[in-house]
Amino acid sequence: MDKKVSIVIPIHNAEAFILDTVACVKAQTYEDWELLLVENGSTDSTLEILESYIQRNPDDRMRLFSIDGKCAAAGRNFGVDQSKGRYLSYLDADDIWEKDKLEKQVQFMQQKNAAFSFTGYEFADENGVGLGKIVRVPETLSYRQALQNTTIFTSTVMFDTEKIPRSMLQMPLIKSEDTALWWKILRSGETAYGLDENLVKYRRSKGTLSSNKLEAMRRIWNLYRKEEKLSLPYSLYNFFFWAFRAVKRRV
């Protein structure tokens, strides 16, 4: 049975971090993987750094692409289209996996017969050093629960493409495209299974979109109203619980 994991990394201006991220994939105890590096319109030296690295460290499991998709969703979608493994994982260009992340999560997926899983994670500084703030995750999340709890972090996600077709894993080209995808899949009737172990370091760089709290509030509200088309009262209801949990994760 195919157990290969396809890992998609969308990359834009990540010269300071990308080799650390590639190194955490190369260090995985689970070795049946392919790495799809999707460089997406960088204006720094990211592409040159990757080309040089691959030339010096050839590995048939790694493939580098350069596109001009303008956003992370376009990079992820391109990578999904190019992927060949049964399992699919996303990894952001500045995040870091623990070395046994893939091994534990594939085993977890098989034990739960899961189509969709996610793990716990830890906030880290710009140097990738953990800050001790670990986000615990629930055993399962349904669609209704996920509307109030955006604890599913992109770099922790894994899908089984034998259960969820790649065509369904295309992210919309909007802000908070990852959350919109999780909700679409859960709305279809799937359940997300949480592996409550700290297997990822979430590097929060200054000035990133996710670090802007007001922008995060706008994005989640727009998802409720424009993408999910929830009523105003139900949007307010979900927003209250989302805000409470978002604050709790960061204090």
GIQUIPE-V343610 format. One line per field, one symbol per residue. ss: DSSP state (@ for helix, = for strand, . for the rest). phi: phi as a letter, one per 30 degrees, with the letter a starting at -180 (. if undefined). psi: psi as a letter, one per 20 degrees, with the letter a starting at -180 (. if undefined). A space follows every 50 residues. Layout:
ss->???
phi->???
psi->???
This chain:
ss->....=======......@@@@@@@@@......========.....@@@@@ @@@@@@.....======....@@@@@@@@@@@....====.....==... @@@@@@@@@@@@...=========.....======....==.@@@@@... ...@@@.===.....@@@@.......@@@@@@@@@@@....========= ===.....@@@.@@@@@@@@@@@@@@@....@@@@@@@@@@@@@@@@@@@ .
phi->.dbdcccccdbbhcedbdddddddddddddcdbbccccdbidcccedddd ddddddbdaddcbcbbbbciaddddddddedddbddcbbcbddccbcddc ddedddededddhccbbabdabdbddciddcicccdbddbbceddddcbc ddcedcdbccddcbdeddcddddbdhddeddeddddddjdcccccdbdcb ccdcddideddcdddddddddddedccdhddeddddeddedededddddc c
psi->ppjqppppoppolkhihhhggghhghiphoimrqooonpmkqibjgghgg ggghhhmpoiipppqormiirhghgggggghiqirgqpqqpqijrpqqhj ggghhggggghilqhprrrrrpqrahjjpqjiopoqqrhqprghhhhinl iopgiiqpqoiihoqhhijpqqmrqkhghhgghgghhiiqppppomqnjq poooqpiqgiiogghhggghghggghgilqrgghggghhghggghgghhj .
